[in-house]
Amino acid sequence: MEEIIPEERRVLDILESLGIRWVRFSHPPVFTMEESSRFWQEHGGAHCKNLFIRNYRGNRHYLVIVRGEKKVNLKWLTRKLDEDRLSFASPERLSRYLGLTPGAVSLFGLINDGQKEVRVVVDRDLLKETELNFHPNVNTSTIRISREDFLKFLEWSGHQVIFLEMKTEI
């Protein structure tokens, strides 16, 4: 059996403590949705894209979660969230707020945000799925959980969650 690194073990331990059932599968390191699509499709469930963005002033940060094939329209999202301009946050901000590195952005990074500074934006389309896939804070494996357990984890995290009918780019 392969070794599970501490960042991933922490996620798995929290899921188990919450009674969340999960299925894990390993793959080579992936950094884009295109790369990851080669490894997860045979395992079922919706693959989720997780984007870490910030407002112009850098005083608000968002984790945006959508289906993997969607392209988020940041101008539309900026208006919907009543923000000034939104843009992708730097790797340094990603590390500071979610304790993650590029390629490993995930719902589960919320466990590293003890101050609850990151707001979560979830595309309502994900609520139509029965199972969802996320990296467990590393980009060398993927965890599949049920929609109900996804919502349970969000509630447990204590973060502000905003559900939107996400408008995407064509």
C-alpha positions as CSV (number, residue, x, y, z in Angstrom):
1,M,0.0,0.0,0.0
2,E,1.3,3.4,-0.9
3,E,2.2,6.0,1.8
4,I,-0.3,8.7,2.6
5,I,1.3,12.0,3.3
6,P,0.3,14.0,6.4
7,E,-1.8,16.6,4.5
8,E,-3.9,13.9,3.0
9,R,-4.0,11.8,6.3
10,R,-5.4,14.9,8.1
11,V,-8.3,15.2,5.5
12,L,-9.1,11.4,5.8
13,D,-9.0,11.6,9.6
14,I,-11.5,14.5,9.6
15,L,-13.8,12.8,7.2
16,E,-13.8,9.6,9.3
17,S,-14.4,11.6,12.5
18,L,-17.5,13.1,10.7
19,G,-18.8,9.7,9.6
20,I,-18.2,10.7,6.0
21,R,-17.6,7.7,3.7
22,W,-15.1,8.2,1.0
23,V,-13.4,6.3,-1.8
24,R,-9.8,7.2,-2.6
25,F,-7.8,6.6,-5.8
26,S,-4.2,7.5,-6.6
27,H,-2.8,9.0,-9.8
28,P,0.2,10.9,-11.0
29,P,0.5,14.6,-10.0
30,V,-2.0,16.7,-11.9
31,F,-2.1,20.5,-12.2
32,T,-5.0,21.1,-14.6
33,M,-8.5,19.8,-15.2
34,E,-7.4,18.5,-18.5
35,E,-4.6,16.5,-16.9
36,S,-6.8,15.1,-14.2
37,S,-9.6,14.1,-16.5
38,R,-7.4,11.3,-17.8
39,F,-7.4,9.6,-14.4
40,W,-10.8,10.2,-12.7
41,Q,-13.4,9.4,-15.4
42,E,-13.4,5.7,-14.9
43,H,-14.1,6.2,-11.1
44,G,-17.5,7.9,-11.4
45,G,-18.9,11.0,-9.8
46,A,-18.6,14.6,-10.9
47,H,-15.1,16.0,-10.9
48,C,-15.0,19.4,-9.3
49,K,-13.0,22.5,-10.2
50,N,-11.9,24.5,-7.3
51,L,-10.8,28.1,-7.9
52,F,-9.2,30.3,-5.2
53,I,-10.0,34.0,-6.0
54,R,-9.7,37.3,-4.3
55,N,-11.3,40.8,-4.7
56,Y,-9.3,43.7,-6.0
57,R,-8.3,45.1,-2.5
58,G,-7.3,41.6,-1.4
59,N,-9.4,41.8,1.7
60,R,-11.9,39.0,0.7
61,H,-11.1,35.6,-0.6
62,Y,-13.4,32.9,-2.2
63,L,-13.2,29.3,-2.9
64,V,-15.4,28.7,-6.0
65,I,-16.5,25.1,-6.6
66,V,-18.0,24.1,-10.0
67,R,-18.2,21.1,-12.3
68,G,-14.8,20.4,-13.9
69,E,-15.9,21.3,-17.4
70,K,-17.2,24.7,-16.6
71,K,-15.4,27.9,-17.2
72,V,-16.3,30.5,-14.5
73,N,-17.2,34.0,-15.8
74,L,-15.4,36.2,-13.3
75,K,-17.1,39.4,-14.5
76,W,-20.5,37.9,-13.9
77,L,-19.4,36.5,-10.5
78,T,-18.0,39.9,-9.5
79,R,-21.4,41.5,-10.1
80,K,-23.3,38.6,-8.4
81,L,-21.1,38.9,-5.3
82,D,-21.3,42.7,-5.3
83,E,-17.5,42.9,-5.4
84,D,-14.9,45.0,-7.0
85,R,-12.9,43.1,-9.6
86,L,-12.2,39.4,-8.9
87,S,-9.0,37.7,-9.9
88,F,-7.1,34.6,-9.2
89,A,-5.2,34.7,-5.9
90,S,-1.5,34.2,-5.8
91,P,0.2,31.0,-4.7
92,E,1.3,32.8,-1.5
93,R,-2.3,33.7,-0.7
94,L,-3.4,30.2,-1.4
95,S,-0.8,28.9,1.0
96,R,-1.6,31.6,3.7
97,Y,-5.4,31.1,3.7
98,L,-5.9,27.5,2.7
99,G,-2.5,25.9,3.3
100,L,-2.4,24.6,-0.2
101,T,-0.2,24.7,-3.3
102,P,-1.3,25.2,-6.9
103,G,-2.8,22.0,-8.3
104,A,-4.1,20.9,-5.0
105,V,-6.9,23.5,-4.5
106,S,-9.8,21.7,-2.9
107,L,-12.8,21.9,-0.7
108,F,-10.8,20.2,2.0
109,G,-8.4,23.2,2.2
110,L,-11.1,24.8,4.4
111,I,-9.7,22.7,7.3
112,N,-6.7,25.0,7.2
113,D,-8.7,28.2,7.5
114,G,-9.3,28.3,11.2
115,Q,-10.2,32.0,11.1
116,K,-13.0,31.3,8.5
117,E,-11.7,34.1,6.2
118,V,-12.5,32.3,3.0
119,R,-16.1,32.4,1.6
120,V,-17.3,29.4,-0.4
121,V,-19.2,29.8,-3.6
122,V,-20.9,26.6,-4.8
123,D,-22.5,26.1,-8.2
124,R,-26.0,24.8,-7.6
125,D,-25.5,22.3,-10.5
126,L,-23.3,20.3,-8.1
127,L,-26.3,19.6,-6.0
128,K,-27.8,17.5,-8.8
129,E,-24.8,15.1,-8.6
130,T,-24.9,12.0,-6.3
131,E,-21.1,11.9,-5.9
132,L,-18.4,14.5,-6.1
133,N,-14.6,14.2,-6.5
134,F,-12.0,16.4,-4.8
135,H,-8.3,16.3,-4.2
136,P,-7.5,15.6,-0.5
137,N,-5.2,18.7,-0.3
138,V,-2.6,16.9,-2.6
139,N,-2.7,16.5,-6.3
140,T,-1.7,12.9,-6.4
141,S,-5.0,11.4,-5.3
142,T,-8.7,12.1,-5.5
143,I,-11.5,11.4,-2.9
144,R,-15.1,10.7,-3.9
145,I,-17.8,11.6,-1.4
146,S,-21.6,11.8,-1.7
147,R,-23.5,15.0,-2.2
148,E,-24.9,14.7,1.3
149,D,-21.5,14.3,2.8
150,F,-20.2,17.3,0.7
151,L,-23.0,19.4,2.3
152,K,-22.2,17.9,5.7
153,F,-18.5,18.8,5.4
154,L,-19.4,22.4,4.3
155,E,-21.6,22.8,7.4
156,W,-19.0,21.4,9.7
157,S,-16.4,23.8,8.3
158,G,-18.3,26.8,9.6
159,H,-17.5,28.8,6.5
160,Q,-19.9,31.2,4.8
161,V,-21.4,29.3,1.8
162,I,-23.1,31.0,-1.1
163,F,-25.0,28.8,-3.6
164,L,-25.4,30.3,-7.0
165,E,-26.7,29.3,-10.4
166,M,-23.3,29.8,-11.9
167,K,-23.1,31.6,-15.2
168,T,-20.2,30.2,-17.1
169,E,-18.3,31.4,-20.2
170,I,-19.1,29.8,-23.5
